[in-house]
Amino acid sequence: MALVPGIQSPTRKVPAHIARPEYVGKPKPTPYDGPEVQSAETIEKMRIAGRIAAQAMEAAAKLIAPGVTTDELDAVAHEYMCDHGAYPSDLGYRGFPKSVCTSINEVICHGIPDSTVLQDGDIVNIDATAYIHGVHGDLNATYLCGNVDEESKLLVERTRESLNRAIKAVKPGRQVNVIGRVIESYAKRFDYGVVRDFTGHGINTSFHSGLVIPHYDSDRATEVIKPGMTFTIEPMLTLGTYDYEIWEDGWTVVTKDRKRTAQFEHTLVVTADGAEVLTLP
C-alpha cells in the first residue's frame, strides 16, 4: 500500500544555550564560499559532530518495530543530540520542520517524521545530522522493521555495500566521478536504479558546501579529490525506476513507480591514501 502523509507534531524545542546554524529562521542558508579542503582543527570538530549524529541515529533505530511512529524516532534523535550539546541540523534547514528525516519503503529521501506507524515488513531510513562547534556531521542508514521480504533485505544489504565500495574508491588524485562509477556499476549487476538528482555533497561549517558527489557515472564530476576534502557519499538505489515525484509538503521524495528504495550515507575526510569515515558512533 502506498504511503500517505501523517500528522506532524509541534516543532521540538532546542535549549537556548545550544548554538544554531546560521540558516535557522531564514528561508535558505548563506552560500558557502570557503575551501573544500579543511584544516585539521575543523576535521577534529567534524569527528565530534559525526559521532553525535551517529549515536543519535543508533538511539532512534533501537525503537524501530511495528507499531512505532516515525515521530517517536525523531523525538529520540532530537533529545540525544540536544543532550550532547548539538543542534539537529535538519531542524529549520530551508524550513524543514523536524530533527531527522525518516523515509519508509518507496520514499527515496527527505521523509518528514509524523504520525505514520511502522508496519511489519517495512524498511525505514533515518538520516541524522548534528551541528556542534560550528560544523556538521551527516549520515543515514536503512533499517528493517519486523519480518522483511528477501528482495527488500537484499536491496538494503547491497545499498550498504555500494557505499562501502565507493568509500574504498576515494583516493587523492582521482576525479569525483570515480565514486558514482563504482556505485552505478555495482547496482547494475542487480538491475537496480540509481537516483541521479539527489547527491552527496561537501560538508564542513556549511551543511551543503556546493561540492556535488553524484552516485552515477557523470562526465561532469571532474573535480580532483584532494587530501582534507570533506564530503558525504549517500547512494540511493531503487528496485525500479529512479524517476521520482515530490509530495505537496515540498520535501518527501517518492519513486514514481512506488517501488522500494534504500539509502546509506557517511561523512568522509580524504586522507593521504584514501578516506576516513567521520560518522562513526
C-alpha positions as CSV (number, residue, x, y, z in Angstrom):
1,M,0.0,0.0,0.0
2,A,1.4,3.4,-1.0
3,L,2.3,5.8,1.9
4,V,0.3,8.9,2.6
5,P,1.3,11.8,4.8
6,G,0.6,11.6,8.5
7,I,0.0,14.3,11.1
8,Q,3.0,16.3,12.3
9,S,3.6,17.0,16.0
10,P,4.5,20.6,17.1
11,T,8.1,21.7,16.4
12,R,10.5,20.4,19.0
13,K,12.4,22.9,21.1
14,V,16.2,23.2,21.3
15,P,17.7,24.6,24.6
16,A,18.7,28.2,24.2
17,H,22.4,27.5,25.1
18,I,22.9,25.3,22.1
19,A,24.4,27.2,19.1
20,R,22.3,27.3,16.0
21,P,23.5,27.1,12.4
22,E,23.3,30.5,10.6
23,Y,20.3,29.4,8.4
24,V,17.9,28.7,11.3
25,G,15.0,31.2,10.9
26,K,16.0,32.1,7.3
27,P,14.4,30.9,4.0
28,K,17.7,29.4,2.9
29,P,21.4,29.2,4.0
30,T,24.0,31.7,3.1
31,P,26.0,30.3,0.2
32,Y,29.4,28.8,1.2
33,D,32.4,30.4,-0.3
34,G,35.2,28.7,1.7
35,P,37.5,25.9,0.7
36,E,36.6,22.3,0.3
37,V,39.9,21.2,1.9
38,Q,39.5,21.6,5.7
39,S,42.0,22.3,8.5
40,A,43.0,19.6,11.0
41,E,41.1,21.6,13.6
42,T,37.9,21.6,11.6
43,I,38.2,17.9,10.8
44,E,38.6,17.1,14.5
45,K,35.4,19.1,15.3
46,M,33.6,17.2,12.5
47,R,34.6,13.9,14.2
48,I,32.7,15.0,17.2
49,A,29.7,16.2,15.3
50,G,29.7,13.0,13.2
51,R,29.9,10.8,16.3
52,I,27.0,12.5,18.0
53,A,24.9,12.2,14.8
54,A,25.8,8.5,14.5
55,Q,24.9,7.8,18.1
56,A,21.6,9.8,17.8
57,M,20.7,7.7,14.7
58,E,21.5,4.5,16.5
59,A,19.5,5.5,19.6
60,A,16.4,6.2,17.4
61,A,16.9,3.0,15.4
62,K,16.7,0.9,18.6
63,L,13.0,1.8,18.6
64,I,12.2,0.5,15.1
65,A,9.4,-2.0,15.4
66,P,5.9,-2.5,14.1
67,G,3.5,0.0,15.8
68,V,6.2,2.7,16.4
69,T,5.6,6.1,14.7
70,T,8.3,8.0,12.8
71,D,7.6,10.9,15.1
72,E,8.8,8.8,18.0
73,L,12.1,8.1,16.2
74,D,12.5,11.9,15.6
75,A,11.9,12.5,19.3
76,V,14.7,10.2,20.4
77,A,17.2,11.5,18.0
78,H,16.3,15.1,18.8
79,E,16.7,14.5,22.6
80,Y,20.0,12.7,22.1
81,M,21.6,15.5,20.1
82,C,20.4,18.2,22.4
83,D,21.6,16.2,25.5
84,H,25.0,16.2,23.9
85,G,25.1,19.9,23.1
86,A,24.4,19.5,19.4
87,Y,21.8,21.2,17.3
88,P,19.8,18.9,14.9
89,S,20.9,20.3,11.6
90,D,17.8,19.4,9.7
91,L,15.5,21.4,12.0
92,G,14.8,24.7,10.2
93,Y,17.0,23.9,7.2
94,R,15.1,25.6,4.4
95,G,12.1,25.3,6.7
96,F,12.3,21.6,7.3
97,P,10.1,21.0,10.4
98,K,11.7,18.1,12.1
99,S,15.1,17.0,13.5
100,V,15.8,14.0,11.3
101,C,14.4,12.6,8.1
102,T,12.6,9.3,8.1
103,S,12.0,7.6,4.7
104,I,9.9,4.5,4.5
105,N,9.7,2.0,1.6
106,E,9.2,4.0,-1.6
107,V,10.4,7.3,0.0
108,I,13.8,8.0,-1.6
109,C,14.8,10.7,0.9
110,H,13.6,13.7,3.0
111,G,10.6,12.0,4.6
112,I,9.1,14.1,7.4
113,P,8.6,12.3,10.7
114,D,4.9,12.3,11.7
115,S,2.1,10.0,13.0
116,T,2.9,7.4,10.4
117,V,3.0,4.0,12.1
118,L,5.7,1.5,11.0
119,Q,4.3,-1.8,9.7
120,D,5.8,-5.3,9.9
121,G,7.9,-5.7,6.7
122,D,8.7,-2.0,6.2
123,I,12.2,-0.7,5.6
124,V,12.9,2.7,7.0
125,N,15.8,5.1,6.6
126,I,16.9,7.5,9.3
127,D,19.0,10.5,8.2
128,A,20.6,12.4,11.1
129,T,22.9,15.4,11.0
130,A,24.4,17.1,14.1
131,Y,25.8,20.7,14.4
132,I,28.3,21.4,17.1
133,H,31.5,23.5,17.4
134,G,30.4,25.3,14.2
135,V,30.5,22.2,12.0
136,H,28.1,19.4,10.8
137,G,28.3,15.6,10.7
138,D,25.8,13.8,8.4
139,L,24.9,10.2,7.9
140,N,22.0,7.8,7.3
141,A,21.1,4.1,7.2
142,T,18.2,1.9,6.2
143,Y,16.8,-0.5,8.8
144,L,14.5,-3.5,8.7
145,C,11.2,-3.4,10.6
146,G,10.0,-6.8,11.6
147,N,9.8,-9.6,9.0
148,V,11.1,-8.1,5.8
149,D,10.9,-9.9,2.4
150,E,14.1,-11.2,0.8
151,E,14.0,-8.8,-2.1
152,S,14.0,-5.8,0.3
153,K,16.7,-7.3,2.5
154,L,19.0,-7.7,-0.5
155,L,18.3,-4.2,-1.6
156,V,19.3,-2.9,1.8
157,E,22.4,-5.1,2.0
158,R,23.5,-4.1,-1.5
159,T,23.0,-0.4,-1.0
160,R,25.2,-0.6,2.1
161,E,27.8,-2.5,0.1
162,S,27.7,0.1,-2.7
163,L,28.6,2.8,-0.1
164,N,31.4,0.7,1.2
165,R,32.8,0.2,-2.3
166,A,32.5,3.9,-3.1
167,I,34.4,4.8,0.1
168,K,37.2,2.4,-0.9
169,A,37.4,4.1,-4.3
170,V,38.2,7.5,-2.8
171,K,41.9,8.4,-3.4
172,P,43.7,11.7,-3.8
173,G,44.3,12.5,-7.4
174,R,41.2,10.7,-8.7
175,Q,38.2,12.6,-10.0
176,V,34.9,12.7,-8.1
177,N,33.2,10.7,-10.8
178,V,35.0,7.5,-9.7
179,I,32.6,7.4,-6.8
180,G,29.5,7.3,-9.0
181,R,31.1,4.9,-11.4
182,V,31.7,2.4,-8.7
183,I,28.2,2.7,-7.3
184,E,26.5,2.5,-10.7
185,S,28.5,-0.4,-12.0
186,Y,27.7,-2.4,-8.8
187,A,24.0,-1.5,-8.8
188,K,23.7,-2.5,-12.5
189,R,24.6,-6.1,-11.6
190,F,21.2,-6.3,-9.9
191,D,19.2,-4.1,-12.2
192,Y,18.7,-1.5,-9.5
193,G,18.0,2.1,-10.4
194,V,20.5,4.7,-9.1
195,V,18.9,8.0,-8.1
196,R,20.5,10.9,-10.0
197,D,19.0,14.2,-8.9
198,F,19.8,13.8,-5.2
199,T,23.6,13.5,-4.5
200,G,26.3,13.5,-1.9
201,H,27.7,16.9,-1.0
202,G,30.5,18.9,0.5
203,I,30.1,19.4,4.2
204,N,32.1,21.4,6.9
205,T,31.0,24.6,8.6
206,S,28.3,24.5,5.8
207,F,25.6,21.8,5.8
208,H,25.9,21.7,1.9
209,S,29.0,23.5,0.6
210,G,28.3,23.3,-3.1
211,L,30.5,20.4,-3.9
212,V,28.4,17.7,-5.6
213,I,29.1,14.0,-5.4
214,P,26.9,12.1,-8.0
215,H,26.2,8.4,-7.4
216,Y,26.1,7.6,-11.1
217,D,28.9,7.9,-13.7
218,S,28.8,11.5,-14.6
219,D,31.3,13.0,-17.1
220,R,30.7,16.4,-15.4
221,A,32.0,15.3,-12.0
222,T,35.7,16.1,-12.9
223,E,36.8,17.8,-9.7
224,V,40.0,16.2,-8.4
225,I,39.9,14.6,-5.0
226,K,42.4,16.2,-2.6
227,P,43.5,15.3,1.0
228,G,41.5,17.2,3.6
229,M,38.3,17.4,1.5
230,T,35.2,16.6,3.5
231,F,32.0,15.4,1.8
232,T,29.2,12.8,2.0
233,I,28.6,9.8,-0.1
234,E,24.9,8.6,0.1
235,P,23.8,6.3,-2.6
236,M,20.0,5.8,-3.2
237,L,19.2,2.5,-5.0
238,T,15.8,1.5,-6.2
239,L,14.0,-1.7,-7.2
240,G,12.5,0.0,-10.2
241,T,12.8,3.4,-11.8
242,Y,15.0,6.2,-10.4
243,D,12.3,8.7,-11.6
244,Y,10.5,10.4,-8.7
245,E,7.7,12.6,-7.5
246,I,7.6,15.0,-4.6
247,W,4.7,15.3,-2.2
248,E,2.9,18.5,-1.7
249,D,4.9,19.1,1.5
250,G,7.8,20.0,-0.8
251,W,10.1,17.5,0.9
252,T,9.1,13.9,0.6
253,V,10.6,12.3,-2.5
254,V,9.0,9.0,-3.6
255,T,9.8,6.7,-6.5
256,K,7.5,7.3,-9.4
257,D,6.6,3.6,-9.6
258,R,6.3,3.3,-5.8
259,K,8.8,0.5,-5.7
260,R,11.1,0.4,-2.7
261,T,14.4,2.2,-2.3
262,A,17.2,2.2,0.2
263,Q,20.0,4.6,1.1
264,F,23.2,4.7,3.2
265,E,25.4,7.7,4.0
266,H,28.7,8.6,5.7
267,T,30.6,11.9,6.0
268,L,34.3,11.4,5.0
269,V,37.6,13.2,5.0
270,V,40.1,12.4,2.3
271,T,43.4,11.2,3.7
272,A,46.8,10.9,2.1
273,D,46.0,7.4,0.7
274,G,42.2,7.0,0.9
275,A,39.3,8.2,3.1
276,E,38.4,8.2,6.8
277,V,34.7,7.9,7.9
278,L,33.9,10.8,10.3
279,T,30.4,9.5,11.2
280,L,31.2,6.5,13.4
281,P,29.4,6.0,16.8
